Every structure is written in C-alpha cells, then in structure tokens.
Amino acid sequence: MPDFEQLGVFYLGKQYDMAGQKLRDELLLYDAKDLTTHAVCVGMTGSGKTGLCLSLLEEAAIDGVPAIAIDPKGDLGNLLLTFPQLRPEDFRPWVDPADATRRGITPDELAAKTATQWRDGLAAWGQDGARIQRFRDSVEMTIYTPGSSAGVPLTVLRSFNAPSAAVVADGDALRERINGSVAGLLALVGIEADPLKSREHILLATLLDRAWREGRDLDLGGLIRDIQQPPVERVGLIDLETFFPAKQRFELAMQLNNVLASPGFSGWMQGESLDVSKLLYQSNGKPKLSVISIAHLSDSERMFFVTILLNEVLAWMRSQPGTSSLRAILYMDEVFGFFPPTANPPSKQPMLTLLKQARAFGLGIALATQNPVDLDYKGLSNAGTWFLGRLQTERDKARVLEGLEGASAAAGHSFNRGKMEATLAGLGSRVFLMNNVHEDAPVVFQTRWTLSYLRGPLSRDQIHELTKQRAPAATSASPVTASAPAPQSTPIPAAPIAPSPASSHPRPMLPPEVNECFLLSRQAAGKGDNVVYEPRVLAQAKLRFNQAKSGVDQWREVTLLATPADDGSVDWESAEVLDDAESEAAPVAGAGFSPLPKGLGLAKNFKSLGTAVQTHLYQNEKLTLWRCPAVGEASRPGESEADFRIRMAQAGKEARDSAIDKLRQKYAPKLNALAERLRKAGQKVEKEKAQSSQEMMHAAVSFGTTLVGALLGRKLTSASNVTRAASSIRSAGKVAAQRGDVAQAEENVEAVQSQINTLNEELEAETGKLRDQFGADQLELEPVVVQPKKSEISVTRVALAWQPTVVRQA
C-alpha cells in the first residue's frame, strides 16, 4: 500500500525546496482532524488553486467524509469527470474542440493526448486508475442546480419550515435563523433591509418568529397570505396598522407574489427538498459529495440560495452531537461577494457563525478565493489552515499577511512576517505555502495530480449530460403557481366562502363532555368554493416499548384518524396514521356539516372507542430498531436505518482516530530511537570507510618504498628491506582489519534498517486491522422488534374530529 493511503490523512502533494526550486521526496499528508478548524485557499488564476481544492475533496471522499461544495463558477463539476480506465474515448466527449483546432489536431487526437497526459501525471505521483475507481466507489456524486433542471433541481419550498425544538429554545440561534432567512428573501426582491430599521424586515421576522414558535411551517404562499392578514395585532408596542398600513403591506406582498408567479421562478419550486442530511448521505448511509452549481443564477438569486443553504447547514449542525473528528465538509469556491470585509450581505452572518461554532460539531469549512482583499479577514482568523498560492498584487499579499497574522495570534503562535513575505514572493504554479496552526512551522509543497479531469467550467448542457443517467428523484413538492400556492398546514381563509350546498347540515349540537376539534384544511378554498366538514374519530395514545435484554426503553406517540361507519362503529385497522393533528377551536365561517353517525353524539361511546384503540395498538404496533453489536448501541426513537448507520460510521471514525493516536504514541518512541541508531550507524560507516582509505594509502606507500629499494640494487634480505617488508605486511593486515570494520558497520546499518522495516510492517498491519474494524462497510446491524405491553399503552385522547373538504364550483 502506498505511504499516502493512510487512515485520517489527505494526500495533497509533496514538499518543495524553494532554494533549489525542486520537488522533495517527503509527502504532504494533511491530518483530516485539522480541517475541523477550517481552511482558506487563496491564489490567483493559474496558481493551481482549483486543483488543490479538488484534491482535498477527493481525499475526503476516499476517507468516507461527505461534503457539500458550492460552485459559483462551474469548475467543481469536474469532480464527476473520473475515468478509471483512462481511455481516450472516455475523455473525448469532454475535450474542447476549439482547443484542438488551436493546436492544429483533431478532437480525437486531443483526447488521446489528454488520456496519456492524465495517465502519466497520475503515475508520477504514485496514483493510477485503481485509485480513481476507489474514489468513485467511496461516495455518491451529484450535481444539483437550484432553479434549473440542468442537473438535479433543488426546491426551496421547505426553506421556511419551522426549525428544530433545540433551535427554537436557543434564542440566539433562532434570531440568527430568522434574520438570515428574511434577509435572503428580501435580497431576492431587491430590498436592502436593515434588521433594526426596515419595516419589511421587522414584519417578516415577526411572522416567522410567531409561526416557528408555534411549530408551524411556512411556504412562500403562506408567508404572502400572512403579510396581507398578519396573525398579530401589534409589532412591539405599536399597533399593526400604524406600524405597517395594509396598503403598503399589500405592495410588499405583491413584490413577493411577482417573484413566485414569474415563469423563471417555477424551477425553484421543483426538485428534491433542500435537506442537508440528504445532501451529505444517501438513504443507505453512504456518504455523498454534492456539488451545488449556482453559476446560472443571477446575483440576487445566488445570494438568496446561499443564505438559505447556510442557514440550513447551521440548523443541521446544531442537531448533531459534538465530536473532535471530521464529520463533514462545507466547501465554497470563489467566496467573493458572500463574505466581504465591510459590507454586510445576508450570507455573511451565517458564514461567520459557522466559522466560529462548526469546529465543536466536526464540520470543516473550506473557502477559496482569488481576491483576498474581498474577504473579511477578521472573521477568517477562525481558520486554522491557510493554503497560499501565487498572488497577483502587493495589496493582495498585504491582506493575506494581515489574515495570517490574525490567525496566528488567535492560535497563540508567533508570526515571522518578513520570512512569510519572502516565501510568498517566490511561489510558482501549483506550489503553495501551507500555514497550519497545528504544525510547528509553515510548509511549502507542490500539489499532486488530481484524480478528476480538469477540463474547466461545465455548461448547462454538459451538466445535464453528466446527470441525465441518474434515476429521477422523488420530489418533496410538486410545481406550484402563484395563483394557487401549496399551503402547508394553513387554515382555510374565513372569506370568501359560498353558502353551503343543500346536502350539508348545520353544525350539530353536542354535550360538553364530547371532545370536539376542527382539523386544518389540506386544500385552499377559492372564491365561490364551498367547505363541508366530514365527521372523523381522532385517537391519540402513548406507547412504551421496553426490552431490558436489548437495552431498549422508548416511548412513542401515535395519532390515528378513522372514518366512522353509519352506526358509529370504527374500524381502526383502516385508520390513517397522522404525523400531526393540527386543529383549531372553531370552524371557518359559512361552512356546512355532514350528518353525524349514530352514537357519536354520546360521550360514553367514546370511552368504548378508546378501549378498542388500546386493543388495536396492542395487537398491531411494534417498534423495530437496529442494533450494532460491534459498537453496542441501538438506534434511537424515530431514527432510520440510514441515520443509524451514519451515526455508527461517525462513531467508528472517532474510535479510529483515537486508535490512530494511540498507535502513533506506541510506535513513535521506537521509530525515533531506531532512526537515531540508523543515523549513528551511517556515520560509523562513513568514519570506517575514511579510516580504511588512509590505511590502504599507508600500505601502498610502504610497499612501494621496499620495492624501489630492491630495484636500485639493495639486497632484498638487507636489514632495512626486511624491516620495510615487515612494515608493509603489517599495513596490509591493518587494511584487511579496516575493511572488516567497514563491513561490520554496514551490517549494523542493514540490521537497524531491517528493524525499521519490520516496525513499519507491524504498523501497517495494525492500521489495516483498524481499517477493517472501523470501516463503515464492516458495520453489521441486526433488527430488534419490541411489542408494547397492554398496560403500558395510554390512550390520551379520543375526539370527534371534523375534517374540512373543499367542494369546487363548476
């Protein structure tokens, strides 16, 4: 296995020698956990910024980390251009014919050259088609296009749904969510609103605050109706009509209605729901890499969507448990305009909140730009990693240095401005300076070859070509027009309603003991339509599912709505299960009623219906949970198998990171000691070689002197010659001894290196065990079925529920 295929690290390139202007052998491996303190990538056009950021997303995908990538230019769709076979025919549809013409070759020849270029480029960085295939197999990649059907459309119908109870209970979080949603919506209609001064902003914020505190969801149609007829009489201490007269409220409603009614906005009302969890994970728990392309949108539409998305990410983030491991990534390419230093666009506040708070939840924020002067560097002082490429102007360098200095100060690190400035001045293409507060010193490196084919921005047609093979996704909302906005749990307006048809009856008189309620309509009544209430029986109960051996003790609330027979009996087997049963105290004005079945006007009959409900629930209700034996945990109430798998996968990552830290602590002293021994053994070899060379020279001189004396006529047996000969023999013996010392020193080097290799093999084997142990695909789940005891089923309510039906007029 290559050195860079390690758990929890991202292979981004190799270290670079600035003095020698050459690549070094040391890999640049970025610890995934460091991204929880966020990253900023800055570089001018041609610096290699896109390749670096795509490499970061590729590595995260291979490590099983999901990501949402916001793409204002259209470059990030290149992540889907992955060809494991690296064949020319794979590249052929994506090469630029105009580029081929400029080169004087055919598109087929350009495709062949590109395939060869990518194969050779990958090989030079220790990669191949198999790694591309691993990348493709690790995540599901999708291009989303809000407001367009070029890719997978996203609907914003749910963008004003009530947030979770945790967000509502957190005053600061709720205020941020409301202000962001209102500012994004007003930006869409061209209104620059101050949250403290603008009547439009204050009114919309009041409406959202009231609806969300009541647990009500709103769509654009419902919000427009609330603007015309607000469910409040005062705003602050001022009465509504004085604060915002009806005529001027109507003008605001018309502005929003014009947006809703425009043909171009219809694309926003179709497609998959803007659900962050679904953008990060498939239904089976497999991580996703969701590219959200907004290049086709206008500036106001981009601001609206990005603001809504950031608020949704905030809400999702706050629903997650804390973790020190990297759970997911939010990446935005070319953040220019969304996080400026002085202006305050709607996107700025949620982005700043994410940068300040996301670390605790394991959400890594990565931002990229080629215009550093257009970023709020005070806010970016929360970023722990800076990837700095070639910059265009001295002003850009000055702003980058300002941001780096702030980030270093926030982390408690020293900052050498002069040295950093000199390094930035010498950066070339694909060469970056990484300043990571988790490392001892900045590192210069060259980026690796990307697994994805970097062909440049994708057009709408190319995005459509990439996504057309995808199965049509189930949409959470059908197309809606301005004349008939789809209400969500919105009461039928009190007027105008036509008189009830002759077949309906007046509201029946009932004794006070009968619990009566009026359900909210699922249809909007138009002018001249009739509303008739049909009798139903509503039952609500609480069930306890308790099984000690499985460690399960959970409660569930159930709401059933049944249609009674003419004799007043109820078949609970055919009852409808409701997620909620929103109701009001009185019917709408002018509505009619269907006849009441026999017996439903008597309170005692509802007691027997309650007993029947209890029996029905005892016989039919069961709780199916999932249990992970490896982790020893069971799924939570309402948690799907996919969500449980996601949670267990995150638990596995946390356990994996902890195990990796322990491995490092275990092996680091041994490897460091062996490295020191290897260094000393190498020095010993060099020393023995030097001494051996000296002895060889001495022996050669001694022997040569003896030989010369003999040749000049001296007797070989003379005393001097005998002495010289003896000295020569001793020198030769020393040479042999020195050669033996060299050999022994080299054997010591080989022995130490062998120990290092053995230790590395042990480390790799243990790492492989961790991969097998904590891999998401290794988690086995077993179902646990629990039935309630009859004594632990509490029927809390049995009521006569009137369900409204809209009767359209011909």
Buried (B, 14 or more C-beta within 10 A) or exposed (E): EEEBBBBBBBBBBBBBEBEEEEBBEEBBBBBBBBBBBBBBBBBBEBBBBBBBBBBBBBBBBBBBBBBBBBBBBBBBBBBBBBBBEBBBEBBBEBBEEEBBEEEEBEBEBBBBBBBEBBBEEBEEBBBBBEBBBBBBEBBBBBBBBBBBEBBBBBBBBBBBBBBEEEBBEBEEBBEBBBBBBBBBBBBBBEBEBEBEEBBBBBBBBBBBBBBBEEEBBBBBBBBBBBBBEBEBEEBEEEEBEEBBEEEEBEEBBBBBBEBBBEEEBBBBBBBBBBEBBBBBBBEEBBBBBBBBBBBBBEEBBBBBBBBBBBBBBBBBBBBBEEBEBBBBBBBBBBBBBBBBBEEEBBBBBBBBBBBEBBBBBBBBBBBBBBBBBBBBBEBBBBBBBBBBBBBBEEEBBBBBBBBBBBBBEEBEEEBEEEEBBEBBEEBBEBBBBBBBBEBEEBBBBBBBBBBBBBBBBBEBEBBBBBBEEEEEEEBBBEEBEBEEBBBBBBBBBEEEBBEBEEEBBEBBEBEEEBBBBBBBBBBBBBEEBBBBBBBBBBBBBBBBBBBEEBEBEBBBEBBBBBBBEEEBBBEBEEBEEBEEBBBEEEBBEBBBBBEBBBBBBBEEBBEBBBEBBBEBBBEEBEBEBBBBEBBEBBBEEEBEBBBBBBBBBBBBBBBBBEBBEEBEEEBEEBBEEBEEBBEEBBEBBEEBBEBBEEBBEBBBEBBEBBBEBBEEEBEEEEEEBEEBBEBBEEBBEBBEEBBEBBEEBBEBBEEBBEBBEEBBEBBBEBBEEBBEEBBBEEBEBEEBEBBBEEEEBEBEBBBBBBBBBBBEEE
